[in-house]
Amino acid sequence: MSTLKNGIEACLSPVGIMTLLFIAGLVMSVDRRTSRIGRRCLSAGSCLYLVFLFSPLAAILIASLERPFPSMRLPDTASSVRAIVVLGGYGRDRSSLPPTSKLSTETLARMVEGIRLSRALPGAKLVLSGGVAGRGGRPVARLMADVAIIMGVPERDIVIEGKSATTYENLVEVKTKIGSEPFFLVTSACDLRRAAAVASKLGMKPVAAPAAIWAAQNYPAGMSWSDWLWTVVGDVAAPSTLRFAYIQRAYHEYLGYVWYWMLGRVG
């Protein structure tokens, strides 16, 4: 069921629609009876490709998700927050790789932020959440713990939650370990809106601590129109395939929030 859901989501995504237009255009262009429609599909797919590649659309969509959650500078050591929760992303347990290469770039960025906060709050619990991402491997949370340990976090301060597979499951399982005490919620900046909303709906007390900030680096809150315009011009002049990944990510987050709202998992 999960595979079917992911497949439908991928096909209806921006890049999925672009790909389907290209495929349909190529197939229909072979037959004279449908060649005109085929050319139109190819033209539409090409237009989407150029928009995704050259325009700042992906950055603007991601920035709108990131801006509500400013970065955490230095946590107040006198605060009542004594738990740092890091939500896992993707990781594969390959014996031939060092611990830092078993995690995706984004998950590694989350871990670095979690470790930074744990060093600023000696004795705070570092709660790592994430289940098995591939067959026969260890939970992502366990792979994250390996990185934390080699980076100097005492093993006694690490709590592992290795059952969950989604953001909702992450926080349901984490709640069984920390209850309703306030905690720093560390995940990718563009994921925080949904993750924080889920935590609040569960009666938890999250304090947002964004990691892997991407678009807000170039499109920060409060930038002037002239700065915004020059940034847009710079983006158009520097096409990047990275925008394909981020426009998919923005689509996933907005769709995911609506889905969670329909299920009553967010307020």
C-alpha positions as CSV (number, residue, x, y, z in Angstrom):
1,M,0.0,0.0,0.0
2,S,2.8,2.4,0.9
3,T,4.5,1.6,-2.5
4,L,1.3,2.4,-4.4
5,K,0.8,5.7,-2.4
6,N,4.4,6.7,-3.1
7,G,4.0,5.9,-6.8
8,I,0.8,8.0,-7.2
9,E,2.4,10.9,-5.3
10,A,5.5,10.7,-7.6
11,C,3.4,10.7,-10.8
12,L,1.3,13.7,-9.7
13,S,4.4,15.6,-8.5
14,P,5.8,18.5,-10.6
15,V,8.7,16.5,-12.0
16,G,6.4,13.4,-12.4
17,I,4.0,15.4,-14.5
18,M,6.9,16.8,-16.6
19,T,8.3,13.3,-17.1
20,L,4.8,11.9,-18.1
21,L,4.4,14.7,-20.6
22,F,7.8,13.8,-22.2
23,I,6.9,10.1,-22.4
24,A,3.4,10.7,-23.7
25,G,4.8,13.2,-26.3
26,L,7.5,10.8,-27.5
27,V,5.0,7.9,-27.8
28,M,2.3,9.9,-29.6
29,S,4.8,11.6,-31.9
30,V,5.5,8.3,-33.6
31,D,1.9,8.0,-34.9
32,R,0.8,10.6,-37.5
33,R,-2.7,10.6,-36.1
34,T,-1.5,11.8,-32.6
35,S,1.7,13.5,-33.6
36,R,0.2,17.0,-33.1
37,I,-0.9,16.2,-29.6
38,G,2.5,14.6,-29.0
39,R,4.3,17.7,-30.0
40,R,2.2,19.8,-27.7
41,C,3.0,17.4,-24.8
42,L,6.7,17.7,-25.6
43,S,6.4,21.5,-25.7
44,A,4.5,21.6,-22.4
45,G,7.1,19.3,-20.8
46,S,10.0,21.4,-22.1
47,C,8.4,24.6,-20.7
48,L,8.1,22.9,-17.3
49,Y,11.7,21.8,-17.5
50,L,12.9,25.3,-18.2
51,V,10.8,26.8,-15.4
52,F,12.0,24.3,-12.9
53,L,15.7,24.6,-14.0
54,F,16.0,28.3,-14.4
55,S,13.4,30.0,-12.2
56,P,13.6,30.5,-8.4
57,L,10.3,28.8,-7.9
58,A,11.7,25.9,-5.9
59,A,13.7,28.3,-3.6
60,I,10.6,30.5,-3.1
61,L,8.4,27.6,-2.1
62,I,11.0,26.1,0.2
63,A,11.8,29.5,1.7
64,S,8.1,29.9,2.6
65,L,8.3,26.7,4.7
66,E,11.6,27.6,6.3
67,R,11.1,31.3,7.3
68,P,8.7,30.7,10.2
69,F,11.5,28.9,12.0
70,P,14.6,31.0,12.6
71,S,17.8,29.2,13.3
72,M,18.7,28.3,16.9
73,R,21.8,30.4,17.9
74,L,22.8,29.4,21.4
75,P,20.3,27.6,23.6
76,D,19.7,29.1,27.0
77,T,21.4,26.7,29.5
78,A,19.1,27.9,32.2
79,S,16.0,26.8,30.3
80,S,13.9,23.8,31.2
81,V,14.6,22.0,28.0
82,R,16.6,18.9,28.7
83,A,15.9,16.8,25.6
84,I,17.0,17.2,22.0
85,V,15.0,15.2,19.5
86,V,16.5,14.6,16.1
87,L,14.2,13.1,13.4
88,G,15.9,10.7,11.1
89,G,15.7,10.9,7.3
90,Y,17.4,8.3,5.1
91,G,20.3,6.0,5.9
92,R,21.6,2.6,4.8
93,D,23.7,0.2,7.0
94,R,26.6,-0.6,4.7
95,S,29.5,-2.4,6.5
96,S,32.0,-1.1,4.0
97,L,31.2,2.6,4.8
98,P,32.2,4.8,7.7
99,P,29.4,5.9,10.0
100,T,29.3,9.4,8.5
101,S,28.7,8.0,5.0
102,K,25.8,5.7,6.0
103,L,23.5,8.7,6.5
104,S,22.1,10.9,3.7
105,T,23.4,14.4,3.5
106,E,20.3,15.9,5.0
107,T,20.2,13.4,7.9
108,L,23.8,14.1,8.6
109,A,23.0,17.9,8.7
110,R,20.3,17.2,11.3
111,M,22.7,15.1,13.4
112,V,25.4,17.9,13.3
113,E,22.8,20.4,14.6
114,G,21.6,17.9,17.3
115,I,25.2,17.4,18.4
116,R,25.8,21.1,18.5
117,L,22.9,21.6,20.8
118,S,23.8,18.7,23.0
119,R,27.3,20.2,23.5
120,A,25.7,23.5,24.5
121,L,23.4,21.7,27.0
122,P,25.7,19.1,28.9
123,G,23.6,16.3,30.3
124,A,20.6,16.8,28.0
125,K,19.3,13.7,26.4
126,L,19.8,13.3,22.6
127,V,16.8,11.4,21.4
128,L,17.3,9.9,17.9
129,S,14.2,8.7,16.0
130,G,14.0,6.7,12.8
131,G,13.3,3.1,11.8
132,V,14.8,0.7,9.2
133,A,15.2,2.3,5.8
134,G,16.4,-0.7,3.9
135,R,16.1,-4.5,4.2
136,G,18.4,-6.2,6.6
137,G,19.8,-3.1,8.0
138,R,19.8,-1.4,11.4
139,P,17.4,1.4,12.2
140,V,18.4,4.9,11.0
141,A,18.4,6.0,14.6
142,R,21.1,3.5,15.4
143,L,23.2,4.7,12.5
144,M,22.7,8.3,13.8
145,A,23.8,7.1,17.3
146,D,27.0,5.8,15.8
147,V,27.8,9.2,14.4
148,A,26.9,10.9,17.7
149,I,29.2,8.6,19.6
150,I,32.2,9.1,17.4
151,M,31.6,12.9,17.6
152,G,32.0,12.7,21.4
153,V,28.4,12.5,22.7
154,P,28.4,10.2,25.8
155,E,26.5,7.0,25.1
156,R,24.6,7.4,28.4
157,D,23.0,10.6,27.0
158,I,21.7,9.0,23.8
159,V,18.1,7.6,23.6
160,I,17.3,5.6,20.5
161,E,13.8,5.2,18.9
162,G,14.1,2.8,16.0
163,K,10.5,1.7,15.2
164,S,9.0,4.6,13.3
165,A,8.8,5.2,9.6
166,T,7.0,8.5,9.2
167,T,7.1,12.0,10.8
168,Y,3.9,11.1,12.7
169,E,5.2,7.8,13.9
170,N,8.5,9.5,14.9
171,L,6.7,11.8,17.3
172,V,4.2,9.3,18.6
173,E,7.1,7.0,19.6
174,V,9.2,9.9,21.0
175,K,6.4,10.9,23.2
176,T,6.5,7.5,25.0
177,K,10.1,8.4,25.9
178,I,10.0,12.0,26.9
179,G,6.3,12.6,27.7
180,S,5.1,16.2,27.6
181,E,8.4,17.9,28.7
182,P,9.6,20.7,26.4
183,F,12.3,19.6,23.9
184,F,14.3,20.9,21.0
185,L,12.8,19.5,17.8
186,V,15.6,19.1,15.2
187,T,14.7,18.3,11.6
188,S,15.2,19.9,8.2
189,A,13.9,23.5,8.2
190,C,11.3,22.8,5.5
191,D,9.9,19.8,7.5
192,L,9.4,21.8,10.7
193,R,6.0,23.2,9.9
194,R,4.5,19.7,9.7
195,A,6.6,18.1,12.4
196,A,5.9,20.9,14.9
197,A,2.2,20.8,14.2
198,V,2.1,17.0,14.8
199,A,4.0,17.4,18.0
200,S,1.7,20.1,19.3
201,K,-1.4,18.1,18.3
202,L,0.0,15.2,20.4
203,G,0.2,17.5,23.4
204,M,4.0,17.8,23.2
205,K,6.0,21.0,23.7
206,P,8.4,21.4,20.7
207,V,11.0,24.2,20.4
208,A,11.9,24.4,16.8
209,A,15.6,23.9,16.0
210,P,15.9,23.9,12.1
211,A,18.7,22.1,10.3
212,A,19.7,21.8,6.6
213,I,18.4,25.3,5.9
214,W,18.5,25.8,2.1
215,A,16.4,28.5,0.5
216,A,16.3,30.9,3.4
217,Q,20.1,31.4,2.9
218,N,19.3,33.3,-0.3
219,Y,15.8,34.5,0.5
220,P,15.8,35.5,4.2
221,A,12.8,37.1,5.8
222,G,12.7,40.9,5.6
223,M,14.9,41.2,2.5
224,S,14.2,44.3,0.4
225,W,12.6,44.2,-3.1
226,S,15.8,45.2,-4.7
227,D,17.8,42.4,-3.0
228,W,15.0,39.9,-3.9
229,L,15.1,41.0,-7.5
230,W,18.9,40.7,-7.8
231,T,18.7,37.3,-6.1
232,V,16.1,36.1,-8.7
233,V,18.3,37.4,-11.5
234,G,21.2,35.5,-10.1
235,D,19.2,32.3,-9.8
236,V,18.0,32.6,-13.5
237,A,21.6,33.1,-14.6
238,A,22.8,30.0,-12.6
239,P,20.5,27.0,-13.6
240,S,20.8,24.1,-11.2
241,T,19.3,20.6,-11.3
242,L,19.2,20.8,-7.5
243,R,16.0,22.8,-8.0
244,F,14.2,19.7,-9.3
245,A,14.8,17.9,-6.0
246,Y,13.7,20.9,-4.0
247,I,10.5,21.5,-5.9
248,Q,9.7,17.9,-5.3
249,R,10.4,18.4,-1.6
250,A,8.1,21.5,-1.4
251,Y,5.3,19.6,-3.1
252,H,5.8,16.7,-0.7
253,E,5.7,19.0,2.3
254,Y,2.6,20.9,1.3
255,L,0.8,17.8,0.2
256,G,1.9,16.0,3.4
257,Y,0.5,18.8,5.6
258,V,-2.8,18.7,3.8
259,W,-2.9,14.9,4.2
260,Y,-2.1,15.1,7.9
261,W,-4.8,17.8,8.3
262,M,-7.4,15.5,6.7
263,L,-6.3,12.7,9.1
264,G,-6.6,15.0,12.1
265,R,-2.9,14.7,12.9
266,V,-2.3,18.5,12.8
267,G,-4.4,21.3,14.1
